[in-house]
Amino acid sequence: MIIVQVLEGLKVMHRNGFAHRDPKPQDIFVIEKELYFWVKLGDIGITKRILDNQTFLKTEVGTRGYLAPKVLGYVEEETS
């Protein structure tokens, strides 16, 4: 249930043109745990706005163990 909520939160961010850039377990805050878990994402200080494919997410920003493979250079760019 918690993972689904985290992924939904990231999906909303991506749909609105934002990338979190440093999601990690310490950024998941359990707000309610009585009947159901309700979580919020935190640490959005290095969130980046993505505009019409003009912005590239290559800057190595965030917690090293949680950086995206693309940022670390493990995924090659597609050439059109």
C-alpha positions in Angstrom: 0.0 0.0 0.0 2.8 2.4 0.8 4.8 1.7 -2.4 1.6 2.2 -4.4 1.1 5.6 -2.8 4.7 6.6 -3.4 4.5 5.6 -7.0 1.2 7.5 -7.4 2.8 10.6 -5.9 5.7 10.4 -8.3 3.3 9.8 -11.2 1.5 13.0 -10.3 4.8 14.9 -10.1 5.9 13.6 -13.5 2.5 14.3 -15.1 2.9 17.9 -13.9 6.4 18.2 -15.3 8.5 17.7 -12.1 11.2 15.2 -11.3 11.9 14.5 -7.6 15.6 13.6 -8.3 16.3 12.1 -4.8 13.6 9.7 -3.7 14.7 7.4 -1.0 13.1 5.6 2.0 13.9 8.5 4.4 11.7 10.8 2.2 8.5 8.7 2.8 6.5 10.1 5.7 3.7 8.0 7.2 1.1 10.5 8.1 -1.8 8.2 9.2 -1.6 4.6 10.2 -4.8 4.0 12.1 -7.0 2.1 9.6 -5.0 2.7 6.5 -1.5 3.9 5.7 -1.3 7.4 4.2 2.1 8.7 3.1 3.6 11.9 1.8 6.8 12.4 -0.1 9.4 14.8 1.3 12.7 16.3 0.5 11.6 18.0 -2.7 14.3 20.7 -2.4 16.2 19.5 -5.5 13.1 18.8 -7.6 13.5 19.9 -11.1 10.9 21.2 -13.6 11.1 19.5 -17.0 10.0 21.7 -19.9 9.2 20.2 -23.4 12.3 18.0 -23.4 14.5 21.1 -23.0 15.8 20.0 -19.6 18.2 17.1 -19.2 18.4 15.1 -15.9 22.1 14.5 -16.1 23.4 16.5 -13.1 24.5 14.2 -10.3 22.4 15.5 -7.6 21.0 13.5 -4.7 22.0 10.6 -2.5 24.6 8.4 -4.3 23.0 5.1 -3.6 19.6 6.2 -4.9 20.5 8.1 -8.1 18.9 7.1 -11.3 20.9 4.9 -13.7 20.5 7.5 -16.4 22.2 10.2 -14.1 25.0 7.8 -13.4 25.6 7.2 -17.1 24.5 3.5 -17.0 21.8 4.1 -19.7 22.8 5.3 -23.1 20.8 8.2 -24.7 18.6 7.4 -27.6 19.6 9.2 -30.8 16.8 10.2 -33.1 
